[in-house]
Amino acid sequence: MENLLKRQLALIKARARMLAGLATPEEEHSATGTAADPSAATDPASPAGSASVAKPHPNPVIEAAIKSGAVTRASDLPVVTRLRRGPWWWRRRLFGLEAAPHYSRFETEFQELLAGFLTGEPLAIEHAVPGEARLLDDSNYYLVQFAGADVDAASIAEAGRFATLARWPEPAIRTVLAPRRAPDDAIRAVQEAPVSPERVLFLDIETAGLSANTYLFLVGMMYANNHGFHVEQVFARDYTEEKGVLLHVHDAMQRFDTVVTYNGSSFDLPFIRTRMAVHRLPEVPPLGSVDLLHASRRVFREVLPNCRLVTVERHLRGAGRIDDIPSRYIPRAYHEFVRSKDARIMRNVAYHNRMDLFTMAVILNHLGDPTVSMTQTREEMPGMDSVTETNPN
């Protein structure tokens, strides 16, 4: 058994040397410890002292196939042909061949989506999404604002319904979001604060990825005033403007006592607090928090296939969005914008964020309206006939 292992080890070493160009095939055969042709060792015609070993007997079937032309011996093929059949990196290095681009399924779908949105000439952010450049504490950012009917055709009507909100709907549970060392009296003041529609802030964020180690590039905020809903979209034109976005959001959140989100208790608000900590910004004072995702699950889980925001919106408004970009492609779209500086895709991202904000108000009005059933559709709900979709283009 030991001799067999030694012979196998010697054979492996000989093959490795032959592949490295340090040995010949004859050395590989000699490593087995037996000659391929025993008669060669005793052949009197062989030169004295010769250590050569005869090649193994050919296979008659293979030889007949070679003679008939059915197959070709690999050693008889041209070198170029053999190399072209080698690994892709041989072909690229020796012949300058460019490999065809290979996209994942996600990237393929995104490229198709991008081709449909990028119509016309490339646009700068100032022309694609009109706004104004801002500077706060030596940090730049870009602010986009919408008011009244520019938010949505039903903005004024929904703002009027929202202004009558006297108490939080039963499914919408109001909790307290406070820093770790917030004083007890501040938390108690938030808990006992009455419902004031003018002190309610709707908030939705767009990020460059799901991990808090990546960037926050867009924060949408919406609140009610005498002219309907007013939307502020704070935008980072590149990765370095994130701090300016956070500074604006920090100042804005201090003017309100309740923030309304959709899955914000698990994603939006923790993400904002983490990115503020990264930039060493002070924490936001205690705020009331209403997460409409949990309220929607309590009300719509039995009548809808899922409780995603767009699904609930389609159920309540009776129509989907126009030229909306799915949320899973938004991080990739932002990286593409930073790379190319072509802001045409940002029109769809801003529209998606604005409609998320407005849909939260529609859901909250629906939950707080005592005259309608919780699961009524748009056609059954009074006062909803004027709800239409707006096209950002």
Buried (B, 14 or more C-beta within 10 A) or exposed (E): EEEEEEBEEBBEBBBEBBEEEEBEEBBBBBBBEEBBEEEBEEEEEEEEEEEEBBEEEEEEEEEEEBEEEEEEEEEEEEEEEEBEEEEEEBBEEEEEEEEEEEEEEEEEBBBEBBEEBBEEEEBEBEEBBEBEEBEBEEBBBBBBBBBBBBBBEBBBBBBEBBEEBEEBBEBBEBBBBBBEEBEEEBBEEBEEBEBEBEBBBBBBBBBBEEEBEBBBBBBBBBBBEEEBBBBBBBBBBEEEBBBBBBBBBBEBBEEBBBBBBBBBBEBBBEBBBEBBEBBEBEBBBBBBBBBBBBBBBBBBEEEBEEBBBBBBBBBBBBEEBEBBBEBEBBBBBBBBBBEEEBBBBBBBBBBBBBBBBBBBBBBBBBBBBEEBEBBBBBEEBEBBEEBEBBEBE
